[in-house]
Amino acid sequence: MDRDYSNLFALRGLVLYLIPFFILGWLIGYLWETLTLGLAGLVVWHYYYQQRLTKWLWQSRNLLPPTAPGSWSYIYDGIYRNQRRSQHRRRSLARLLRRFREAAEALPDAAIVFRKDGSLLWSNKLAQFYFGLRWPDDAGMRLSNLIRHPEFFSYLNKGDFSEALTIPSPMRDSLDIEIRVMPYSDDQFLLVARDVTQLKQLENMRRDFVANVSHELKTPLTVLQGYLEMLGDVENTPPAMTQKALTQMQQQSDRMKNLVDQLLQLSRMETPSHDVFEHVVDVPTVLGELRQEAEKLSADKQLKLVFDVEPIRVYGKSDLLRSAMQNLVTNAVRYTQAGGNIRVTWRKVRDEVEFSVEDNGPGIENEHIPRLTERFYRVDADRNSDSGGTGLGLSIVKQALEHHNSHLEVNSKPGAGSRFWFRLPAGLIEERLGKAKSQKR
């Protein structure tokens, strides 16, 4: 409640207080003595309520002020009103600070607020995860002591934050953290950090992909260029050499064509597909065609091919499944030694359906198995080059299976052969999906 308090009001109260003392002193003949006594009483009165104010401010736990008459009532009420205002401001600031922290915690990036001297003021949970900070325990400590990295130390000391800094996370070496610093106030800075591990991996993959494609194309182009230069002098080139050159150029041309076709196929497969359940794939028929192709391909090596196929049809993309199965069968034929055995199965395993290709070839070392589906990755580069491989076959298999909620499994032991297999979920089996649709109807 606002009150009008002025010097005139205070003077009027003093006069009204002294009038009785003035009249009494005039009547008894002791005017100044009586006025002095009245003023002394006024001083004692003020001192008493001053002590009550001090006790209320520093000792009392009661927020309400004590009752007091006169001018002290204005003082008590004014202090109480200012306290309420300050309390309201503190609550507003606390709500604002809480909202800021909640917003900072919701950010996908780590956030750190620090002073110009490098001392930590605040950090969100993601920053604590990236850098191992403990807030508020680490409040006031220098960031260079908390994040121990030479490049970060130089970055802070230099004070030039126009460029971002990328360092490994002190907590996990596998994480690459990009740091950006911007002024937050006159004496404070805001550090924002984000995980760029995947971006760096993608950049490395892109760089490796370009290098691998360039390398794969360079070899056949070099062969073609060499033979073309040789055939430039047709008159001095023996017919046998000319025939060999034409054969080699045809092989290298086919190899480049296969590489481009497989790259295009991979590119198409990377597009998400949502119509898997709209097409029925007659897998037994597809495997019958693949068997004929495998028999022709393995005629010179006298391989023993066994196809154990159950009459199971599935929902999916025929071209993708055929490509996956064809690559697995072709790889087995290509890398199995002459006179070897290859067994291809398509069968029910509990509620799922399994496709597997098993051979008794040279096998694969364990360290290579996790990387077999990487593009252009080769266990034996020379062997693949001789056999015309591009290093993309198992990458195509991986992409094709991802469209069907499946993945490739590999069991292999050096000298004992290999088994490549995958399972399609029960929801893709034609009979099960057909029953489900009929029940809904």
HELIX and SHEET records of a PDB file:
HELIX    1   1 ASN A    7  ILE A   28  1                                  22    
HELIX    2   2 LEU A   31  TRP A   58  1                                  28    
HELIX    3   3 SER A   71  ALA A  106  1                                  36    
HELIX    4   4 LYS A  125  PHE A  131  1                                   7    
HELIX    5   5 LEU A  143  LEU A  146  1                                   4    
HELIX    6   6 PRO A  150  LYS A  158  1                                   9    
HELIX    7   7 THR A  197  LEU A  231  1                                  35    
HELIX    8   8 VAL A  234  ASN A  236  5                                   3    
HELIX    9   9 PRO A  239  MET A  269  1                                  31    
HELIX   10  10 VAL A  276  GLU A  278  5                                   3    
HELIX   11  11 VAL A  283  LEU A  297  1                                  15    
HELIX   12  12 ALA A  299  LYS A  301  5                                   3    
HELIX   13  13 SER A  318  TYR A  335  1                                  18    
HELIX   14  14 ASN A  366  ARG A  371  5                                   6    
HELIX   15  15 ALA A  381  SER A  387  1                                   7    
HELIX   16  16 GLY A  393  GLU A  402  1                                  10    
HELIX   17  17 ALA A  426  LEU A  428  5                                   3    
HELIX   18  18 GLU A  430  LYS A  440  1                                  11    
SHEET    1   A 5 LEU A 120  SER A 123  0                                        
SHEET    2   A 5 ALA A 110  ARG A 115 -1                                        
SHEET    3   A 5 GLN A 188  ASP A 195 -1                                        
SHEET    4   A 5 ASP A 176  PRO A 183 -1                                        
SHEET    5   A 5 LEU A 165  PRO A 168 -1                                        
SHEET    1   B 2 VAL A 280  VAL A 281  0                                        
SHEET    2   B 2 VAL A 314  TYR A 315 -1                                        
SHEET    1   C 5 LYS A 304  VAL A 309  0                                        
SHEET    2   C 5 ASN A 341  VAL A 349  1                                        
SHEET    3   C 5 GLU A 352  ASP A 359 -1                                        
SHEET    4   C 5 GLY A 417  LEU A 424 -1                                        
SHEET    5   C 5 GLU A 409  LYS A 413 -1                                        
END                                                                             
